[in-house]
Each structure stands twice: as C-alpha cells, then as structure tokens.
Amino acid sequence: MKYTSFGGRKIDIDVLYERIGYEFHDPSLLEQALTHSSFANEDLSSKHKDNERLEFLGDAVLELATSRFLYEKYPQKPEGELSKMRASIVCEPTLDLCARAFGLEGFVLLGKGEEKTGGRKRASVISDAMEAVIGAVYLDGGFDAAEEVIHKVILNDIESKQLYHDSKSKFQELIFAKKLGTPDYRLVKTEGPDHDKKYYVDLYVGDEKLSSGQGRSVKNAEKEAAFTALKKLDGRI
C-alpha cells in the first residue's frame, strides 16, 4: 500500500489508481480534482486549488468520448437518439452513480461545513469530482488515457444506466402498453435532518405494490422504484 497525503489526509493512492484504471505521473492533479471549493476556501495558505476548472475540462472530454463511443456502437441510430443517450450518460445522477460504484466519494476533500451538512452525499458534489478526475487524467496522460478511464468507470453497462435515467417514463410506457393501469408513487417515510433527508417511496399499480425505492429526493426515490419495477416486469431480476 502506498499512502499519500491529500489535503492533510492519508489515502491509499494505489487503491484509487486501481479503481479508476490510471496511475498519475503528477499526483497533484488528482489532489486538485478531489478538492471541493469548500475545502480550498478553508485553506488559509491558499495551497489548494479547487476542482472547478478541471471539472469544466473533464465535462468536455467526457462528452467527446461518450459521443464517439455511441457513434461507433450504434451505427444505425439517428442523431436525435444518440443525443438523448448521451444526455442520459453524462447527466449528474448517472455520474454520481458511477462515481459511488467505485467509492470516489470517500476520497473527496470537503470543508468542515460542507462535510457537516452532508456534502459527501450530494450528487452534485460527487458528479463534479468525477468530471474533475477525468479532466485531470486528460492533462496528465492525454485523451486516450482519459477515454480509457471513461470506458472503465462510466461507459460500462450503459443499457442499464440509460434505463435508470428514463425509468419513470419507460415504466409508464410499459404499463400503458400492457393496459395495467396508472403508476401510483406513494411517499411512505422520510428520515434524517432537513439538510440530509432520505425519502422512501412505494410504487403501486392498482392495489398491487410492485416495488420500493429510496433516495435523497422524492424524484430519485421514485426513479429507483420505477427502475426496480421495470427489471421485475422484464424478468431481469
């Protein structure tokens, strides 16, 4: 194990390298990518730069790599469908989902106030860090290296990710086609303080409960419930 100090915290950098599939020549780029503005603003020495510029760069690299991937993978799909697919992949919820799948949220450097108010659980914070990491890889190793990382951590299993992104509309289309009725999302419980609430939703069609979902917003809880119901009705689980 190789422990490195990022923002005064010791992290096992080899673990992170393995998870993203890339080893940095200049680890300071990775440190910057993981530095939220709240952390940089609390550093009175101004040693740490935040990740906002790298996020800007990573967003452009991600869009190009995703566009090329979809263009080559789906040669028969028209521009409109490809654009919709790309939007479902590069959106905040999907990037947050991808980042948490390999534990990126555990490495992000947050200020004390942001940490206390649940910043590590916010999709916006983690998805921004994901884009910043991509931007850092691009600066450190070029487009090919960044594209490899994107393929490894984001463009895997895109059919399920797109299904999750469109789950509520897809579920509604499916049950209408099968003439099963109308989806009824019922908020059954909330937990936690106002700044860090979790919502629980049950999905019914008629009197039958098909699935449940939870999330940091009612919308995300409903989306998870619809995604689970879709997979169930498709016989995938």
Salt bridges, closest charged atoms under 4 A:
ASP14 OD1 - LYS2 NZ 3.94
GLU31 OE2 - HIS48 NE2 3.18
ASP43 OD2 - HIS48 ND1 2.66
GLU81 OE1 - LYS77 NZ 3.25
ASP96 OD1 - ARG100 NE 2.71
GLU114 OE2 - ARG122 NH2 2.75
GLU115 OE1 - ARG120 NH2 2.43
GLU147 OE1 - ARG68 NH2 2.53
ASP166 OD1 - HIS165 NE2 3.91
ASP184 OD2 - ARG186 NE 2.81
GLU191 OE2 - LYS189 NZ 3.41
ASP194 OD1 - LYS197 NZ 3.68
ASP196 OD2 - LYS121 NZ 3.20
ASP196 OD1 - ARG216 NH1 2.88
ASP202 OD1 - LYS209 NZ 3.57
GLU222 OE1 - LYS168 NZ 2.56
